[in-house]
Amino acid sequence: MREPILKRIADRDQEERFTPQRLVHDVREVMPEDGIVALDNGMYKIWFARNYRTRMANTLLLDNALATIGAGLPSAIMAALLYPGRRVLAVCGDGGFMMNSQELETAVRLRLNLVVLIIEDHAYGMIRWKQAVDRFPDFGITFTNPDFVRYAAAYGAQGARVEMINELIPTLERAFAAGGVHLISVPIDYSENERVLVKELKERPPL
């Protein structure tokens, strides 16, 4: 029974677009067994909780939907302080990252080895999606972002933007190999939310 479940979860995880499944797949490829992924709150957290297969305890840090938006970067900083020899990756939405983005200064000042992956949808994406599912109007939850590459440089960190999905793994690998604090932004295609998290659940036969 386990294998069909895992196969279903991995469905479409190597498509040539910025789907959540592909992002989780590529992050898993670059993180070693003891690598730590610290999640902020957003739609991507649901996908990481669903698709990211851990190999050691305490290597995927998330708050189980307690809505602590903005916690991803600080928790990754603590992980990097506690485990300086391990790869640590913060995964943040653009909204959550900007709530505590000033902590980049802390990471740089402490000379941490830390990579921050920002998933950009220019919105508070989980709230936007929930409003759409409940047929509420799309109001007040979209915004513009700073240039994250220049934003990172302003704090003394390294910045990069990934424009093609096949660039994500090598960009992450270069950041981890170089050491220091790196900020990497990627776009996201959330069209899979409706198919997997709404339509398929409605079509599921009763237990």
N, C-alpha and C positions, 0 to 999 in steps of 0.2 A: 504493500500500500504506500510505503514511503516514497519509492522511486517515482510513481506517477505524480505525486504531489510536488516533488522537487522539479520534475520536468515541466509541470504547469507553471510553477513559480518562475522558472527560467525562460519561459516563452518570450520571444522577441528581445532578448537581452543583448543581441549582437546586431541589431538593425543599425543602418547608417544614418541615424538621426539622434538628437539629444533627448531620447526618452528617459524616464526615470530608471527603467530596467537596464538600459545601456550604461547609464552613469554608475549605478550600483555595481554592475559587472566590471567596469573598468577600474573602479576604486578597489574592488576585491582583488583584481589582478596585481595591483602595485603594493598592497598592504601585506606584509609578512604575517606569519601565524600569530606573533605577539604584538603586531601593530595595533594602535588604538585609534578608533574613529569616534569622535565626540560630536553628537548631533545637536543642532538647535531645533526649534520647532517650526513645522511647516509641512506641506504635502510630501516633500521628499523624505521626511522622517517616517511616514507610513510606508513608503516604498523601501527604505533601508531596513525597517523592522521586518518587512515581509520577505525581502530578497537577499539580504546580506547574511551569508552563512558564516558564523563565527567558528573559530577553531580552538580558542582558549577563552576562559571566563574573563569577564570584565574588559573585553576588547571592543565592545560596541556600547557606548554610553548614551543613554537616552532616558527621558523622564516619564515615559509611559503616559503621555498625553495630559500632563499637568499644566500645560500652556505657559511654561516658563520661557517665553520667547526672549532671545538675547543671551541665553545661557551657553550656547555652543562654544564661543571663543573662550570665555573664562574657564569652562571645564576642561577645554583642550590645553590651556595654559597650565592648569594644575597638573594634568597628566604628563605634560612635557617636563615639568619640574620634578615630579616624582620618578619618572622613568626617562632620564636623558639619553639613554642608549637605544630607545625604541622609536620607531616611526610613529608620529602623532599627527592626525589629520582632523581639523575641525570642518564640519560640513554645515554651512549656514545659508539660509535664504537671504536675499538682499535686505528685506525688511528687518529680520532678526539681527543680521550682522550690524546694521547701522544703529541699532539700539545700544550696542556696546562696542562699537568700532574703535573707540578711543583706547581700548585695551591692547591694540596693536603696539602702542607706545610701551606698555608694560612688557610685552613679549620681546620687543627689540631691546629695551633697556636691560632685561635679564639675560639677553643673549641666548635665547632659546632656539632650538631647532623645531620649527613648527610650520606646517603648511595649512593654509585656510582656503577651502574651496567654497566659493560663493556661487549659489545657484540663482540666476537672475530671471525673474518673471515680471519685474517692475510692479509688484503688487504684494499685498498680504494674501498670498495665494490660497491658503487653506480656508480663510474666511470667505474669500471670493468664490471658491468652489462650493462651499456649503451654502452660500446665498443663492448661487445658481441652481443647485440641486433642489432647494426649497422654493425656487421661483421668485426670489426676492430681487429687486432691481440691483444692478451693479453700481454701487454708489460709494465714493469716498475711500476706496481701498487700493487705488493705483497711484503710482508716483514715478518720478524720474530718479535716476541714480547718478552719483558722481562718476567720473572716470576712475575706476578702481585701480588701474595701473598707476596713475598719477597719485591717487590717494595713498597707495602703499608707499610710494617713494617719499611722500611728505612725512611719513613716520620713520623713514630709514629702512623700510622693508623692500623686498623685490616684488614686482607685480607682473602679471601676464594675463592675457585674455585668450581663451581658446575659441576659435571660430569654426573649426571642423572637428567632428567627433573623433576622428582617428588621431588627432593631435593631443587628446587628453592624457593618455597613458604616458607618452614621452615627456609631456610637460610636467606631469607629477613626478616622474622619475628624475628629471633634471633638478627639480626643486629639492627633493629629498637628498639627492647626491650632493648638492651644493651646500646644504646646511643653512642655518639662519632662518629668518621669518619670510615666508612667501605667501602672497595673496594671488589666487588664480580664480578668475571668473569665467563662468560658462552660461550660455542660455539654456532654457529648458522647454521641452515640448510636453505639455501636460495633457495632450489629447487622450492619452491612455487612461486618465483618471475615470472618465465616463465609462469606458468599456469594461475595465477591470473592477472598479470600486462601486459601480452602480448597476450597469446592465447585467454583468455576469452574476452578481449577487442576487438580483431579482429573478434570474432564470434558473438559479440553483434549485434542484428538487428538494422538497422537505425531507428532513432526516427521519 
